[in-house]
Amino acid sequence: MSKIEKLVEKFLTIPKDLTWEEFSKVLNHYGYFELKNKGKTGGSRRKFINEKKDRDVIIAHKPHPQNIVKRYIIEQVIEKLDL
């Protein structure tokens, strides 16, 4: 089993310790690429765009000060990706 397959398996268990980097890798695996928002009002909101799926977008807030993604965000992404 490859590293990304193990990471996806972890992601699907809705872990309490998923880091932002791991979250980004999973979305990248499914064709979504992070677009950092520009400007003063962008804050921690990040867009992940899938160019292959008619510019499908997933928006998530980068966690701070800890680097752990909230469970509800993982659940919403799992539902959107239909996994």
N, C-alpha and C positions, 0 to 999 in steps of 0.2 A: 504494500500500500504506500503510495507516494505521500509526501508531506502535505500537499494541498488536499488530498483525499482525507487524511487524518484531521486536518483543520476543518474541512466541511463537516465531517462527522461530529467533531466537537461543537461546531456552530449549531448543528441541528438539535443538540441536547439542551440548547438555551442555557449555556453556562453562566455562572456568576462572575467569572474572571476573564472574559473575552476582552482583549485589548483592542484599541482603535486600529492598530496595525494589522492585527489578525482579521478584524472586521473588513478592512479595506482589501486585504488579500482575497477574502471569500467573494466579495462583490466583484473584484477584478476577474476572478475565475469564471464568473457568470457573465462577463462581458461589460461590466460597469466600471467606468474610469472616473476617479475623483477629480472634480473641478473645484479648485479653491475659489471661494467668492472674493470679489474685489470690493474695495471701497470701505468706508468707515462703518457702514451699517451692516456689513456681512456677518460680523461677529464669529461665532463658532459654527455657524450653519455651513454645511458642505453639501454639494450636489454630486451625485454619481450618475453619469450619463451613459446609456447604452446606445451607441450609434447604429448598431445593427438592428435594433428593435424600434425603429422610427423615433429615435432620440428619447427613449423611455427614461424617466428620471426617478431617482430615489434621493430624498433629502433627509439628512440626519444631522444632529448637532454633535460636534466633536466634544467628548466629555472633558471636563476640567474641574477641579485641579487633578483629580485622579484620571487615569487613562483607561478606565473600564467602561465598556459600553453597557447601557441600561438594558435590562431584560425586555422591556416593552418594545424597544427599537428592534431587537433581534426577532421578536415575535412578529412585528409588522413586516419586516423584510422577508421572513420565511413565508408569510402569507402572500406577499406580493410576488415572490418568485415561484409560488405554488410548489413548494418542496414538501 
